Amino acid sequence: MADQKESCTRDLGAVFDAHVRHEFVDYDVDATMQTMVAEPYLLHVPTMTGGAGAEEVRRFYTRYFVGKWPADTKVTRVSRTVGQDQVVDELIVSFTHDVPLDFMLPGVPPTGKRVELPLVVVMKFEGSKIAHEHIYWDQASLLVQVGLLDPKTLPAVGVEQTRAMQDKSVPLNRLLKP
């Protein structure tokens, strides 16, 4: 029984990886959709972009996501948690904002700024297919990094989030008053 459960959870991770590969390497919307249930749900939580149902998700992937990222985009996994019917990845996504990214920065033209952003992707499965994706990032950090939010006037940080995740010697608590 334990071997069967371990095999199932390993397979969910493989489906997750295939889904991301189809999005970021193959640029293949059809293959991406094949990893999902018939009526999936996709939500980028900070901007409420994505889609509900196959038609909306396919349209979102085609118009705004698959193959629409900057050429220098890099996705680095920090951690993965695999459950019985869910996979959660903690990632760092880095890129130069040199193309429109309407799903992340609606209405913001390319700034040419370098971005390094922690993301969390929660994929819920039905059987071996992705039923929904919830994707989280700190919108304030993104806005600081592209120059649209001044961290001197608001309690927000930019790339320091990513640096602190990668290097435990980065000072914490800078926003707290002594």
Steps between C-alpha positions, in 0.01 A plus 500: 500500500781744588672428166175574314453831687865598438466416130184712471660802668809467283276492192328825607839669513575368151169640370580835663844500335357405158242779529769760576727362224217538246446860615862621526707274272271353233263801479224249424151601614343171384752292696454726803123454485540121473650495850176649636146377568227576246394819684802636689530815707803732493543796735792740536393621841666848513343620173199266474601392150459153354189315398213276607429211267689363201407780259605783733820325614599422139430860397705631795794271422490591130461877540693577816719222632648219293789636296432854622774520765829684448769295321725500809233357735637249747297291745688357799337265748569573866282225646225253412233344717307207355178388661242240407320729254703822500848625414637829632814651353685796645683662209712795403415646161751741351476700179557836338171684458555567130163376369144569619399265784133590522411217736751630759518869414172586323535813289868552590731534200840327517734681739826324411550427872639174635258304722564216744174395661405222741187313390294221649306271267229278645379231261198298605446169320205283412652163426810569292374827348535856627163633619616843608802720538524780755811711447616751761766773500555826683364766264661779704843343451437474126389863485809612693726307263349653184514849650128559554502498880741692720615283793610815684139612537328164564582187701607294198822340377621394158763245403605476866229234543673270254843575645380408851360170371834410347734636765424473872757770578283770337382727783134464592258735678612811311142627484456472877573803714748434783 
